Amino acid sequence: MVRIHNDHNRVRLKYSHEKELFAKLLNENYEIEIIEIKTNLNRLVIGQIIVGEYMFKKKYKVNKIIKTILYHNGDDALETFCKETEINLVKY
């Protein structure tokens, strides 16, 4: 999931139908946040968010991306890793 922090009302877009608007919002230098939602915080989801950031930056030429993982079951060591590597954690 990608969230673009902007000054407009919240809008949920389907990328395949709104590619031009998506590109326009990216070019306006809003904060970009990529979000992974999983039940368990594990190395797989951490890898997904890191690779997702890398690929998004390459494809869209974005400099800064906020990385967030929304999860239910955690692990102390992995939570520490995420905090030290600037991956936001939201536990539900």
N, CA, C and O atoms as a CHARMM CRD file, in Angstrom:
* protein
*
  368
    1    1 MET  N      0.84500  -1.14700   0.00000 PROA 1      0.00000
    2    1 MET  CA     0.00000   0.00000   0.00000 PROA 1      0.00000
    3    1 MET  C      0.90800   1.23300   0.00000 PROA 1      0.00000
    4    1 MET  O      1.96100   1.24600   0.63700 PROA 1      0.00000
    5    2 VAL  N      0.48700   2.24300  -0.71200 PROA 2      0.00000
    6    2 VAL  CA     1.21900   3.51300  -0.74100 PROA 2      0.00000
    7    2 VAL  C      0.27700   4.60700  -0.25200 PROA 2      0.00000
    8    2 VAL  O     -0.85700   4.72500  -0.71700 PROA 2      0.00000
    9    3 ARG  N      0.76600   5.40100   0.68800 PROA 3      0.00000
   10    3 ARG  CA    -0.01100   6.54300   1.16400 PROA 3      0.00000
   11    3 ARG  C      0.77600   7.79900   0.82700 PROA 3      0.00000
   12    3 ARG  O      1.97100   7.88700   1.10900 PROA 3      0.00000
   13    4 ILE  N      0.10600   8.76300   0.22700 PROA 4      0.00000
   14    4 ILE  CA     0.72100  10.04000  -0.12500 PROA 4      0.00000
   15    4 ILE  C      0.11300  11.09300   0.79700 PROA 4      0.00000
   16    4 ILE  O     -1.07200  11.41100   0.69500 PROA 4      0.00000
   17    5 HSD  N      0.93200  11.62800   1.69400 PROA 5      0.00000
   18    5 HSD  CA     0.46700  12.65500   2.62100 PROA 5      0.00000
   19    5 HSD  C      0.34800  13.96000   1.83800 PROA 5      0.00000
   20    5 HSD  O      1.33900  14.47600   1.32200 PROA 5      0.00000
   21    6 ASN  N     -0.87900  14.49000   1.75400 PROA 6      0.00000
   22    6 ASN  CA    -1.08800  15.70900   0.97900 PROA 6      0.00000
   23    6 ASN  C     -2.11800  16.59100   1.66600 PROA 6      0.00000
   24    6 ASN  O     -2.64500  16.24000   2.72100 PROA 6      0.00000
   25    7 ASP  N     -2.39700  17.72800   1.06500 PROA 7      0.00000
   26    7 ASP  CA    -3.32400  18.68300   1.66000 PROA 7      0.00000
   27    7 ASP  C     -4.74700  18.53400   1.12600 PROA 7      0.00000
   28    7 ASP  O     -5.59000  19.39400   1.38300 PROA 7      0.00000
   29    8 HSD  N     -5.02500  17.48000   0.40100 PROA 8      0.00000
   30    8 HSD  CA    -6.35600  17.21700  -0.13200 PROA 8      0.00000
   31    8 HSD  C     -7.10200  16.26700   0.79500 PROA 8      0.00000
   32    8 HSD  O     -6.53200  15.69900   1.72600 PROA 8      0.00000
   33    9 ASN  N     -8.38800  16.11100   0.51500 PROA 9      0.00000
   34    9 ASN  CA    -9.14800  15.11300   1.25700 PROA 9      0.00000
   35    9 ASN  C     -8.59400  13.73200   0.96300 PROA 9      0.00000
   36    9 ASN  O     -7.96700  13.51200  -0.07300 PROA 9      0.00000
   37   10 ARG  N     -8.82500  12.81600   1.86900 PROA 10     0.00000
   38   10 ARG  CA    -8.35700  11.44700   1.65200 PROA 10     0.00000
   39   10 ARG  C     -9.09700  10.83300   0.46900 PROA 10     0.00000
   40   10 ARG  O    -10.32300  10.88600   0.37300 PROA 10     0.00000
   41   11 VAL  N     -8.32700  10.26600  -0.40400 PROA 11     0.00000
   42   11 VAL  CA    -8.88900   9.61400  -1.58000 PROA 11     0.00000
   43   11 VAL  C     -8.20000   8.27100  -1.72900 PROA 11     0.00000
   44   11 VAL  O     -6.97600   8.18300  -1.63900 PROA 11     0.00000
   45   12 ARG  N     -8.96800   7.24300  -1.95100 PROA 12     0.00000
   46   12 ARG  CA    -8.39000   5.92100  -2.20800 PROA 12     0.00000
   47   12 ARG  C     -8.48100   5.68600  -3.71300 PROA 12     0.00000
   48   12 ARG  O     -9.55900   5.74600  -4.30600 PROA 12     0.00000
   49   13 LEU  N     -7.33800   5.42100  -4.30600 PROA 13     0.00000
   50   13 LEU  CA    -7.26300   5.25900  -5.75100 PROA 13     0.00000
   51   13 LEU  C     -6.85400   3.84600  -6.11200 PROA 13     0.00000
   52   13 LEU  O     -6.09000   3.19800  -5.39600 PROA 13     0.00000
   53   14 LYS  N     -7.36900   3.38600  -7.22000 PROA 14     0.00000
   54   14 LYS  CA    -6.86500   2.14500  -7.78700 PROA 14     0.00000
   55   14 LYS  C     -5.82100   2.54700  -8.82500 PROA 14     0.00000
   56   14 LYS  O     -6.13700   3.19800  -9.82000 PROA 14     0.00000
   57   15 TYR  N     -4.57400   2.14900  -8.57800 PROA 15     0.00000
   58   15 TYR  CA    -3.45800   2.58500  -9.40500 PROA 15     0.00000
   59   15 TYR  C     -3.71000   2.34400 -10.89400 PROA 15     0.00000
   60   15 TYR  O     -3.40800   3.21300 -11.71200 PROA 15     0.00000
   61   16 SER  N     -4.24700   1.20400 -11.25500 PROA 16     0.00000
   62   16 SER  CA    -4.43600   0.88100 -12.67500 PROA 16     0.00000
   63   16 SER  C     -5.39300   1.84800 -13.37600 PROA 16     0.00000
   64   16 SER  O     -5.35500   1.97800 -14.59900 PROA 16     0.00000
   65   17 HSD  N     -6.25300   2.52900 -12.60400 PROA 17     0.00000
   66   17 HSD  CA    -7.19000   3.49200 -13.19800 PROA 17     0.00000
   67   17 HSD  C     -6.74500   4.94200 -13.03100 PROA 17     0.00000
   68   17 HSD  O     -7.26900   5.82800 -13.70700 PROA 17     0.00000
   69   18 GLU  N     -5.80400   5.19300 -12.15600 PROA 18     0.00000
   70   18 GLU  CA    -5.41700   6.56700 -11.80900 PROA 18     0.00000
   71   18 GLU  C     -3.91700   6.81100 -11.90400 PROA 18     0.00000
   72   18 GLU  O     -3.36100   7.50900 -11.05600 PROA 18     0.00000
   73   19 LYS  N     -3.25400   6.26400 -12.89800 PROA 19     0.00000
   74   19 LYS  CA    -1.79800   6.39500 -13.01600 PROA 19     0.00000
   75   19 LYS  C     -1.35500   7.84400 -13.15400 PROA 19     0.00000
   76   19 LYS  O     -0.33800   8.23400 -12.57900 PROA 19     0.00000
   77   20 GLU  N     -2.09900   8.64700 -13.90400 PROA 20     0.00000
   78   20 GLU  CA    -1.70900  10.04800 -14.10900 PROA 20     0.00000
   79   20 GLU  C     -1.79900  10.84900 -12.80700 PROA 20     0.00000
   80   20 GLU  O     -0.89400  11.62300 -12.49600 PROA 20     0.00000
   81   21 LEU  N     -2.87500  10.67100 -12.05000 PROA 21     0.00000
   82   21 LEU  CA    -3.02100  11.37200 -10.78200 PROA 21     0.00000
   83   21 LEU  C     -1.94300  10.92100  -9.79800 PROA 21     0.00000
   84   21 LEU  O     -1.38000  11.74500  -9.07700 PROA 21     0.00000
   85   22 PHE  N     -1.65300   9.62600  -9.76300 PROA 22     0.00000
   86   22 PHE  CA    -0.60600   9.08800  -8.90400 PROA 22     0.00000
   87   22 PHE  C      0.73100   9.75400  -9.22900 PROA 22     0.00000
   88   22 PHE  O      1.43200  10.21800  -8.33000 PROA 22     0.00000
   89   23 ALA  N      1.08000   9.79900 -10.50900 PROA 23     0.00000
   90   23 ALA  CA     2.34100  10.42000 -10.93200 PROA 23     0.00000
   91   23 ALA  C      2.35700  11.90500 -10.58100 PROA 23     0.00000
   92   23 ALA  O      3.39100  12.42700 -10.16200 PROA 23     0.00000
   93   24 LYS  N      1.23900  12.58400 -10.74400 PROA 24     0.00000
   94   24 LYS  CA     1.14700  14.01300 -10.43000 PROA 24     0.00000
   95   24 LYS  C      1.40700  14.24700  -8.93700 PROA 24     0.00000
   96   24 LYS  O      2.15500  15.15100  -8.56700 PROA 24     0.00000
   97   25 LEU  N      0.78800  13.43300  -8.09100 PROA 25     0.00000
   98   25 LEU  CA     0.98500  13.58900  -6.64600 PROA 25     0.00000
   99   25 LEU  C      2.43600  13.31300  -6.25300 PROA 25     0.00000
  100   25 LEU  O      2.97200  13.97100  -5.36100 PROA 25     0.00000
  101   26 LEU  N      3.06200  12.36100  -6.90400 PROA 26     0.00000
  102   26 LEU  CA     4.47200  12.07800  -6.61400 PROA 26     0.00000
  103   26 LEU  C      5.35600  13.26100  -6.98000 PROA 26     0.00000
  104   26 LEU  O      6.32200  13.55400  -6.27600 PROA 26     0.00000
  105   27 ASN  N      5.04100  13.93300  -8.06000 PROA 27     0.00000
  106   27 ASN  CA     5.83900  15.06000  -8.52500 PROA 27     0.00000
  107   27 ASN  C      5.65200  16.32100  -7.68800 PROA 27     0.00000
  108   27 ASN  O      6.41800  17.27400  -7.83200 PROA 27     0.00000
  109   28 GLU  N      4.65300  16.34000  -6.82100 PROA 28     0.00000
  110   28 GLU  CA     4.40400  17.52000  -5.99100 PROA 28     0.00000
  111   28 GLU  C      5.15800  17.47400  -4.66700 PROA 28     0.00000
  112   28 GLU  O      4.91600  18.29900  -3.78600 PROA 28     0.00000
  113   29 ASN  N      6.06000  16.52700  -4.52300 PROA 29     0.00000
  114   29 ASN  CA     6.93200  16.41900  -3.34700 PROA 29     0.00000
  115   29 ASN  C      6.19700  16.23400  -2.03000 PROA 29     0.00000
  116   29 ASN  O      6.63500  16.74200  -0.99800 PROA 29     0.00000
  117   30 TYR  N      5.09800  15.52100  -2.05300 PROA 30     0.00000
  118   30 TYR  CA     4.43100  15.14300  -0.81000 PROA 30     0.00000
  119   30 TYR  C      5.20300  13.99800  -0.16800 PROA 30     0.00000
  120   30 TYR  O      5.98700  13.31900  -0.83000 PROA 30     0.00000
  121   31 GLU  N      4.97600  13.79000   1.12400 PROA 31     0.00000
  122   31 GLU  CA     5.58700  12.65100   1.80000 PROA 31     0.00000
  123   31 GLU  C      4.96100  11.36000   1.28500 PROA 31     0.00000
  124   31 GLU  O      3.74000  11.24500   1.18300 PROA 31     0.00000
  125   32 ILE  N      5.80400  10.40000   0.96700 PROA 32     0.00000
  126   32 ILE  CA     5.36300   9.10200   0.47000 PROA 32     0.00000
  127   32 ILE  C      5.59800   8.07600   1.56600 PROA 32     0.00000
  128   32 ILE  O      6.67600   8.02700   2.15900 PROA 32     0.00000
  129   33 GLU  N      4.59600   7.26400   1.83300 PROA 33     0.00000
  130   33 GLU  CA     4.72600   6.20500   2.82500 PROA 33     0.00000
  131   33 GLU  C      4.31300   4.88200   2.19700 PROA 33     0.00000
  132   33 GLU  O      3.22400   4.75900   1.63600 PROA 33     0.00000
  133   34 ILE  N      5.20200   3.89200   2.29900 PROA 34     0.00000
  134   34 ILE  CA     4.82400   2.55500   1.87100 PROA 34     0.00000
  135   34 ILE  C      4.51200   1.74700   3.12200 PROA 34     0.00000
  136   34 ILE  O      5.19800   1.85400   4.13900 PROA 34     0.00000
  137   35 ILE  N      3.46700   0.93900   3.02800 PROA 35     0.00000
  138   35 ILE  CA     2.96600   0.22300   4.19500 PROA 35     0.00000
  139   35 ILE  C      2.82000  -1.25200   3.85200 PROA 35     0.00000
  140   35 ILE  O      2.23100  -1.61300   2.83300 PROA 35     0.00000
  141   36 GLU  N      3.36600  -2.09600   4.71700 PROA 36     0.00000
  142   36 GLU  CA     3.15900  -3.54100   4.63500 PROA 36     0.00000
  143   36 GLU  C      2.27400  -3.93500   5.81600 PROA 36     0.00000
  144   36 GLU  O      2.53100  -3.53600   6.95100 PROA 36     0.00000
  145   37 ILE  N      1.24500  -4.70800   5.54600 PROA 37     0.00000
  146   37 ILE  CA     0.33200  -5.15400   6.59600 PROA 37     0.00000
  147   37 ILE  C      0.41300  -6.66900   6.68200 PROA 37     0.00000
  148   37 ILE  O      0.08900  -7.38000   5.73100 PROA 37     0.00000
  149   38 LYS  N      0.84800  -7.14500   7.83000 PROA 38     0.00000
  150   38 LYS  CA     1.00600  -8.58100   8.04500 PROA 38     0.00000
  151   38 LYS  C      0.59500  -8.92400   9.46900 PROA 38     0.00000
  152   38 LYS  O      0.63200  -8.06600  10.35100 PROA 38     0.00000
  153   39 THR  N      0.20700 -10.16200   9.69500 PROA 39     0.00000
  154   39 THR  CA    -0.11600 -10.61100  11.04600 PROA 39     0.00000
  155   39 THR  C      1.14000 -10.67500  11.90100 PROA 39     0.00000
  156   39 THR  O      1.13800 -10.23500  13.05100 PROA 39     0.00000
  157   40 ASN  N      2.21600 -11.22700  11.33500 PROA 40     0.00000
  158   40 ASN  CA     3.45400 -11.43600  12.08900 PROA 40     0.00000
  159   40 ASN  C      4.58400 -10.55200  11.57700 PROA 40     0.00000
  160   40 ASN  O      4.81100 -10.44000  10.37300 PROA 40     0.00000
  161   41 LEU  N      5.28400  -9.93000  12.51200 PROA 41     0.00000
  162   41 LEU  CA     6.51400  -9.22400  12.16600 PROA 41     0.00000
  163   41 LEU  C      7.61100 -10.27900  12.05600 PROA 41     0.00000
  164   41 LEU  O      7.94500 -10.94500  13.03600 PROA 41     0.00000
  165   42 ASN  N      8.16700 -10.42400  10.85400 PROA 42     0.00000
  166   42 ASN  CA     9.22500 -11.40800  10.64700 PROA 42     0.00000
  167   42 ASN  C     10.21600 -10.86600   9.62100 PROA 42     0.00000
  168   42 ASN  O     10.02800  -9.78100   9.07200 PROA 42     0.00000
  169   43 ARG  N     11.27200 -11.63700   9.37200 PROA 43     0.00000
  170   43 ARG  CA    12.30500 -11.17800   8.44000 PROA 43     0.00000
  171   43 ARG  C     11.75700 -11.01500   7.03200 PROA 43     0.00000
  172   43 ARG  O     12.22600 -10.16000   6.28000 PROA 43     0.00000
  173   44 LEU  N     10.77600 -11.81900   6.66700 PROA 44     0.00000
  174   44 LEU  CA    10.19100 -11.73200   5.32800 PROA 44     0.00000
  175   44 LEU  C      9.53300 -10.36900   5.09600 PROA 44     0.00000
  176   44 LEU  O      9.78000  -9.73400   4.07100 PROA 44     0.00000
  177   45 VAL  N      8.70800  -9.91900   6.02800 PROA 45     0.00000
  178   45 VAL  CA     8.03000  -8.63600   5.85800 PROA 45     0.00000
  179   45 VAL  C      9.02100  -7.47700   5.92400 PROA 45     0.00000
  180   45 VAL  O      8.85100  -6.47400   5.23100 PROA 45     0.00000
  181   46 ILE  N     10.05200  -7.60900   6.75100 PROA 46     0.00000
  182   46 ILE  CA    11.07500  -6.56200   6.80500 PROA 46     0.00000
  183   46 ILE  C     11.79900  -6.48400   5.46300 PROA 46     0.00000
  184   46 ILE  O     12.06600  -5.38900   4.96800 PROA 46     0.00000
  185   47 GLY  N     12.11700  -7.62500   4.87400 PROA 47     0.00000
  186   47 GLY  CA    12.73500  -7.64500   3.54900 PROA 47     0.00000
  187   47 GLY  C     11.82800  -7.04400   2.49500 PROA 47     0.00000
  188   47 GLY  O     12.29300  -6.33600   1.60200 PROA 47     0.00000
  189   48 GLN  N     10.53100  -7.32100   2.59200 PROA 48     0.00000
  190   48 GLN  CA     9.58100  -6.77600   1.61900 PROA 48     0.00000
  191   48 GLN  C      9.55000  -5.25400   1.66800 PROA 48     0.00000
  192   48 GLN  O      9.51400  -4.60000   0.62600 PROA 48     0.00000
  193   49 ILE  N      9.56400  -4.69200   2.86100 PROA 49     0.00000
  194   49 ILE  CA     9.49100  -3.23100   2.96400 PROA 49     0.00000
  195   49 ILE  C     10.78500  -2.58200   2.49500 PROA 49     0.00000
  196   49 ILE  O     10.75000  -1.51200   1.88700 PROA 49     0.00000
  197   50 ILE  N     11.92500  -3.20900   2.76700 PROA 50     0.00000
  198   50 ILE  CA    13.20800  -2.65600   2.32900 PROA 50     0.00000
  199   50 ILE  C     13.32600  -2.72000   0.80700 PROA 50     0.00000
  200   50 ILE  O     13.71700  -1.73800   0.17600 PROA 50     0.00000
  201   51 VAL  N     12.99500  -3.85500   0.22100 PROA 51     0.00000
  202   51 VAL  CA    13.04700  -3.98900  -1.23600 PROA 51     0.00000
  203   51 VAL  C     11.98800  -3.10400  -1.89000 PROA 51     0.00000
  204   51 VAL  O     12.23600  -2.50800  -2.93800 PROA 51     0.00000
  205   52 GLY  N     10.80600  -3.01800  -1.27300 PROA 52     0.00000
  206   52 GLY  CA     9.75600  -2.14000  -1.80800 PROA 52     0.00000
  207   52 GLY  C     10.20200  -0.69500  -1.87500 PROA 52     0.00000
  208   52 GLY  O      9.93500  -0.00400  -2.85900 PROA 52     0.00000
  209   53 GLU  N     10.88100  -0.23100  -0.83300 PROA 53     0.00000
  210   53 GLU  CA    11.41400   1.13400  -0.83100 PROA 53     0.00000
  211   53 GLU  C     12.42600   1.31600  -1.95700 PROA 53     0.00000
  212   53 GLU  O     12.36600   2.30000  -2.69500 PROA 53     0.00000
  213   54 TYR  N     13.33400   0.38900  -2.08700 PROA 54     0.00000
  214   54 TYR  CA    14.36400   0.46000  -3.13000 PROA 54     0.00000
  215   54 TYR  C     13.72800   0.53400  -4.52000 PROA 54     0.00000
  216   54 TYR  O     14.09400   1.38600  -5.33000 PROA 54     0.00000
  217   55 MET  N     12.78100  -0.35700  -4.78900 PROA 55     0.00000
  218   55 MET  CA    12.15700  -0.40300  -6.11900 PROA 55     0.00000
  219   55 MET  C     11.32100   0.84800  -6.39200 PROA 55     0.00000
  220   55 MET  O     11.32500   1.36500  -7.51000 PROA 55     0.00000
  221   56 PHE  N     10.60800   1.33300  -5.38100 PROA 56     0.00000
  222   56 PHE  CA     9.78300   2.52600  -5.54300 PROA 56     0.00000
  223   56 PHE  C     10.65200   3.73600  -5.85500 PROA 56     0.00000
  224   56 PHE  O     10.33100   4.53200  -6.73700 PROA 56     0.00000
  225   57 LYS  N     11.76200   3.86600  -5.11800 PROA 57     0.00000
  226   57 LYS  CA    12.68400   4.98300  -5.37500 PROA 57     0.00000
  227   57 LYS  C     13.24000   4.92800  -6.78200 PROA 57     0.00000
  228   57 LYS  O     13.34200   5.95500  -7.45400 PROA 57     0.00000
  229   58 LYS  N     13.59900   3.74000  -7.23000 PROA 58     0.00000
  230   58 LYS  CA    14.15400   3.58400  -8.57300 PROA 58     0.00000
  231   58 LYS  C     13.13700   3.90400  -9.65800 PROA 58     0.00000
  232   58 LYS  O     13.44700   4.60500 -10.62100 PROA 58     0.00000
  233   59 LYS  N     11.93200   3.39300  -9.50300 PROA 59     0.00000
  234   59 LYS  CA    10.90000   3.56600 -10.53400 PROA 59     0.00000
  235   59 LYS  C     10.38900   4.99700 -10.60200 PROA 59     0.00000
  236   59 LYS  O     10.19700   5.53700 -11.69100 PROA 59     0.00000
  237   60 TYR  N     10.16900   5.61900  -9.44200 PROA 60     0.00000
  238   60 TYR  CA     9.51400   6.93300  -9.42100 PROA 60     0.00000
  239   60 TYR  C     10.44900   8.09500  -9.09500 PROA 60     0.00000
  240   60 TYR  O     10.00100   9.23700  -9.00100 PROA 60     0.00000
  241   61 LYS  N     11.73500   7.82000  -8.92300 PROA 61     0.00000
  242   61 LYS  CA    12.72600   8.86700  -8.65600 PROA 61     0.00000
  243   61 LYS  C     12.36200   9.69600  -7.42300 PROA 61     0.00000
  244   61 LYS  O     12.47800  10.92200  -7.42800 PROA 61     0.00000
  245   62 VAL  N     11.92700   9.01600  -6.38000 PROA 62     0.00000
  246   62 VAL  CA    11.58100   9.64500  -5.11200 PROA 62     0.00000
  247   62 VAL  C     12.77800   9.50600  -4.18300 PROA 62     0.00000
  248   62 VAL  O     13.39100   8.44100  -4.11700 PROA 62     0.00000
  249   63 ASN  N     13.11400  10.56400  -3.47200 PROA 63     0.00000
  250   63 ASN  CA    14.28600  10.53400  -2.59700 PROA 63     0.00000
  251   63 ASN  C     14.00900   9.94000  -1.22400 PROA 63     0.00000
  252   63 ASN  O     14.79300   9.13200  -0.72600 PROA 63     0.00000
  253   64 LYS  N     12.91800  10.32800  -0.61800 PROA 64     0.00000
  254   64 LYS  CA    12.63600   9.88200   0.75600 PROA 64     0.00000
  255   64 LYS  C     11.29100   9.17700   0.80600 PROA 64     0.00000
  256   64 LYS  O     10.29100   9.65700   0.27200 PROA 64     0.00000
  257   65 ILE  N     11.29600   8.03700   1.45600 PROA 65     0.00000
  258   65 ILE  CA    10.08000   7.26500   1.64500 PROA 65     0.00000
  259   65 ILE  C      9.99300   6.85900   3.10700 PROA 65     0.00000
  260   65 ILE  O     10.98200   6.43200   3.70300 PROA 65     0.00000
  261   66 ILE  N      8.82000   6.99500   3.67100 PROA 66     0.00000
  262   66 ILE  CA     8.56100   6.51300   5.02100 PROA 66     0.00000
  263   66 ILE  C      8.14900   5.05000   4.90300 PROA 66     0.00000
  264   66 ILE  O      7.26800   4.70500   4.11600 PROA 66     0.00000
  265   67 LYS  N      8.79100   4.19900   5.68900 PROA 67     0.00000
  266   67 LYS  CA     8.47700   2.76900   5.67900 PROA 67     0.00000
  267   67 LYS  C      7.71300   2.42800   6.95400 PROA 67     0.00000
  268   67 LYS  O      8.15200   2.75500   8.05600 PROA 67     0.00000
  269   68 THR  N      6.55400   1.76300   6.79400 PROA 68     0.00000
  270   68 THR  CA     5.74000   1.39500   7.94100 PROA 68     0.00000
  271   68 THR  C      5.27900  -0.05200   7.80400 PROA 68     0.00000
  272   68 THR  O      4.85200  -0.48800   6.73500 PROA 68     0.00000
  273   69 ILE  N      5.37500  -0.77900   8.90200 PROA 69     0.00000
  274   69 ILE  CA     4.83400  -2.13500   8.96000 PROA 69     0.00000
  275   69 ILE  C      3.74000  -2.14900  10.02000 PROA 69     0.00000
  276   69 ILE  O      3.96800  -1.77700  11.17100 PROA 69     0.00000
  277   70 LEU  N      2.55900  -2.58000   9.61700 PROA 70     0.00000
  278   70 LEU  CA     1.43500  -2.76700  10.51500 PROA 70     0.00000
  279   70 LEU  C      1.35900  -4.26400  10.80600 PROA 70     0.00000
  280   70 LEU  O      1.25300  -5.06400   9.87600 PROA 70     0.00000
  281   71 TYR  N      1.41200  -4.65900  12.08900 PROA 71     0.00000
  282   71 TYR  CA     1.50700  -6.07400  12.43400 PROA 71     0.00000
  283   71 TYR  C      0.80200  -6.35100  13.76600 PROA 71     0.00000
  284   71 TYR  O      0.45900  -5.42600  14.50200 PROA 71     0.00000
  285   72 HSD  N      0.59500  -7.63300  14.06100 PROA 72     0.00000
  286   72 HSD  CA    -0.05300  -8.00500  15.30900 PROA 72     0.00000
  287   72 HSD  C      0.90100  -8.72500  16.26500 PROA 72     0.00000
  288   72 HSD  O      0.98600  -8.37700  17.44300 PROA 72     0.00000
  289   73 ASN  N      1.61100  -9.72200  15.75700 PROA 73     0.00000
  290   73 ASN  CA     2.54100 -10.49300  16.58700 PROA 73     0.00000
  291   73 ASN  C      3.96600 -10.04700  16.30900 PROA 73     0.00000
  292   73 ASN  O      4.42100 -10.08000  15.16600 PROA 73     0.00000
  293   74 GLY  N      4.67500  -9.62800  17.36000 PROA 74     0.00000
  294   74 GLY  CA     6.01800  -9.09200  17.17600 PROA 74     0.00000
  295   74 GLY  C      7.11900  -9.99500  17.68200 PROA 74     0.00000
  296   74 GLY  O      6.88800 -11.12300  18.11600 PROA 74     0.00000
  297   75 ASP  N      8.31000  -9.46600  17.61100 PROA 75     0.00000
  298   75 ASP  CA     9.52000 -10.13600  18.06400 PROA 75     0.00000
  299   75 ASP  C     10.45300  -9.03000  18.54600 PROA 75     0.00000
  300   75 ASP  O     10.72600  -8.08200  17.81000 PROA 75     0.00000
  301   76 ASP  N     10.94200  -9.14700  19.77400 PROA 76     0.00000
  302   76 ASP  CA    11.75600  -8.07300  20.35800 PROA 76     0.00000
  303   76 ASP  C     12.97100  -7.70500  19.50900 PROA 76     0.00000
  304   76 ASP  O     13.24500  -6.52400  19.29200 PROA 76     0.00000
  305   77 ALA  N     13.69600  -8.71300  19.03200 PROA 77     0.00000
  306   77 ALA  CA    14.91100  -8.44300  18.24800 PROA 77     0.00000
  307   77 ALA  C     14.56300  -7.75600  16.92900 PROA 77     0.00000
  308   77 ALA  O     15.24900  -6.81900  16.52200 PROA 77     0.00000
  309   78 LEU  N     13.51000  -8.20900  16.26300 PROA 78     0.00000
  310   78 LEU  CA    13.13200  -7.60100  14.98000 PROA 78     0.00000
  311   78 LEU  C     12.55600  -6.19900  15.18000 PROA 78     0.00000
  312   78 LEU  O     12.74800  -5.32200  14.33700 PROA 78     0.00000
  313   79 GLU  N     11.85700  -5.98900  16.28600 PROA 79     0.00000
  314   79 GLU  CA    11.35600  -4.64600  16.57800 PROA 79     0.00000
  315   79 GLU  C     12.51800  -3.68100  16.81000 PROA 79     0.00000
  316   79 GLU  O     12.47300  -2.53400  16.36600 PROA 79     0.00000
  317   80 THR  N     13.54700  -4.14000  17.49800 PROA 80     0.00000
  318   80 THR  CA    14.74800  -3.31800  17.70800 PROA 80     0.00000
  319   80 THR  C     15.41100  -3.00200  16.37900 PROA 80     0.00000
  320   80 THR  O     15.79800  -1.85800  16.13800 PROA 80     0.00000
  321   81 PHE  N     15.54800  -3.99800  15.51300 PROA 81     0.00000
  322   81 PHE  CA    16.14400  -3.77600  14.19200 PROA 81     0.00000
  323   81 PHE  C     15.35900  -2.70300  13.43000 PROA 81     0.00000
  324   81 PHE  O     15.94800  -1.79100  12.84800 PROA 81     0.00000
  325   82 CYS  N     14.04100  -2.81800  13.43800 PROA 82     0.00000
  326   82 CYS  CA    13.21900  -1.85300  12.69900 PROA 82     0.00000
  327   82 CYS  C     13.40500  -0.44400  13.23900 PROA 82     0.00000
  328   82 CYS  O     13.52800   0.50300  12.46200 PROA 82     0.00000
  329   83 LYS  N     13.42800  -0.29400  14.52500 PROA 83     0.00000
  330   83 LYS  CA    13.61800   1.03400  15.12500 PROA 83     0.00000
  331   83 LYS  C     14.97500   1.61600  14.74100 PROA 83     0.00000
  332   83 LYS  O     15.08500   2.80900  14.46100 PROA 83     0.00000
  333   84 GLU  N     16.00400   0.77600  14.72800 PROA 84     0.00000
  334   84 GLU  CA    17.34800   1.24600  14.39000 PROA 84     0.00000
  335   84 GLU  C     17.52200   1.53100  12.90100 PROA 84     0.00000
  336   84 GLU  O     18.43600   2.26300  12.52300 PROA 84     0.00000
  337   85 THR  N     16.67400   0.97500  12.05900 PROA 85     0.00000
  338   85 THR  CA    16.78600   1.18000  10.60800 PROA 85     0.00000
  339   85 THR  C     15.64200   2.02300  10.04900 PROA 85     0.00000
  340   85 THR  O     15.36300   1.99100   8.85100 PROA 85     0.00000
  341   86 GLU  N     14.98400   2.77600  10.93200 PROA 86     0.00000
  342   86 GLU  CA    13.94100   3.73300  10.55100 PROA 86     0.00000
  343   86 GLU  C     12.75300   3.08800   9.83000 PROA 86     0.00000
  344   86 GLU  O     12.24200   3.63200   8.85200 PROA 86     0.00000
  345   87 ILE  N     12.32900   1.94500  10.31600 PROA 87     0.00000
  346   87 ILE  CA    11.09200   1.32600   9.84500 PROA 87     0.00000
  347   87 ILE  C     10.06600   1.53600  10.94700 PROA 87     0.00000
  348   87 ILE  O     10.23100   1.02900  12.05600 PROA 87     0.00000
  349   88 ASN  N      9.00900   2.28000  10.64600 PROA 88     0.00000
  350   88 ASN  CA     7.96200   2.54400  11.63700 PROA 88     0.00000
  351   88 ASN  C      7.17200   1.27100  11.88200 PROA 88     0.00000
  352   88 ASN  O      6.86900   0.52900  10.94700 PROA 88     0.00000
  353   89 LEU  N      6.84400   1.02100  13.12600 PROA 89     0.00000
  354   89 LEU  CA     6.04400  -0.14200  13.50000 PROA 89     0.00000
  355   89 LEU  C      4.73900   0.30800  14.13500 PROA 89     0.00000
  356   89 LEU  O      4.72400   1.17300  15.01000 PROA 89     0.00000
  357   90 VAL  N      3.64500  -0.29100  13.68200 PROA 90     0.00000
  358   90 VAL  CA     2.33500  -0.02700  14.26700 PROA 90     0.00000
  359   90 VAL  C      1.73400  -1.38100  14.60300 PROA 90     0.00000
  360   90 VAL  O      1.45900  -2.18900  13.71600 PROA 90     0.00000
  361   91 LYS  N      1.53400  -1.61700  15.88900 PROA 91     0.00000
  362   91 LYS  CA     1.00700  -2.89400  16.34500 PROA 91     0.00000
  363   91 LYS  C     -0.50300  -2.76400  16.52900 PROA 91     0.00000
  364   91 LYS  O     -0.98200  -1.81000  17.14200 PROA 91     0.00000
  365   92 TYR  N     -1.23800  -3.71900  15.99900 PROA 92     0.00000
  366   92 TYR  CA    -2.69600  -3.69700  16.18400 PROA 92     0.00000
  367   92 TYR  C     -3.15300  -4.85900  17.02300 PROA 92     0.00000
  368   92 TYR  O     -4.34800  -5.00200  17.28200 PROA 92     0.00000
